[in-house]
Amino acid sequence: MSGAGSGTRSGTALEWTRGDRARAAAKLMVGWVALLWLLEVVDVVSGHALDGLGIVPRRASELVDIVPASFIHFGFGHVAANSVPLLVLGFLAALGGLRRFAAVCAMIIVADGLGVWLISPANTNTAGASGLIFGLFGFLLVGGFIERRPLGVLVGLLVGAVWGSSILMGLAPTQTGVSWEGHLVGLVSGVAAAFLFRRRADRRAVTA
């Protein structure tokens, strides 16, 4: 019933359906992984000219490679190892909204690249999407608990069960040829992103 002194508050923004979000997230991640493979093909054809886009620590000129390094890999085996976890973890993270996902990925990539530049051993060249993968793992692992969303908690538990042991192995400093520094910074960045970009409680329509 309406009348003097009554008012209505409701959201006016159009919401995507779950199916819309899933399709958009799937297209984005398939395209992302396809880009990684295309870049590796270009790298091989060009005589590995793109390998120079990796990060060599503590050289000022290498700061421009902080973002490109996340898209470059050292061989098809390297990109293949990163493809499935990036596809799955990226898809799950993107379901929460593409703009938020873009912000989360940007934060992880930049923070991870800076971390590699600062603390990796001298005269090494670091590249690959694994820092982002570790970041997305951390983001999904704690995001549901931070936001107190049951579905998010379930996703975090499943992600931890499937990839937890691999993540722990990737953090071991004893592995040769693996940037555990990049993995660690990526993981910490992802957890920080879960706090920084957490979603607020939904506001339901209220009629008075």
GIHUWO-V427363 format. One line per field, one symbol per residue. phi: phi as a letter, one per 20 degrees, with the letter a starting at -180 (. if undefined). psi: psi as a letter, one per 40 degrees, with the letter a starting at -180 (. if undefined). burial: + if it has 24 or more other C-alpha atoms within 12 Angstrom, else -. A space follows every 50 residues. Layout:
# GIHUWO-V427363
phi = ???
psi = ???
burial = ???
This chain:
# GIHUWO-V427363
phi = .drgnebccbfdffdffffffffffffffffffffffffffffffemmff ffefdefldgfeffegeggfddcdoffffffefffffffffffffepfff fffffffffffffffffedfgfmdcdbpefffffffgffffdgfffeldg ffffffffffffdgffffffeffefemcefffffffffffffffffdfef ffeefcdc
psi = hiaheiihhiiehhhiiddddddddddddddddddddddddddddeffde deeihhifhdeedeeddddeeiigiddddddedddddddddddedehddd ddddddddddddddddddeiiifihhiieddddddddddddeddddefhd ddddddddddddeddddddeeheehiehgdddddddddddddddddfiii iihihhh.
burial = -----------------------+++-++--++--++-++--+------+ ++++++++---++-+++++++++++---+--++-++++++++++++++-- ++-+++++++++++++++++---++++++++++++++++++++++++--- -+--++--++--+---+--++------++++++++++++++++++-++-- --------
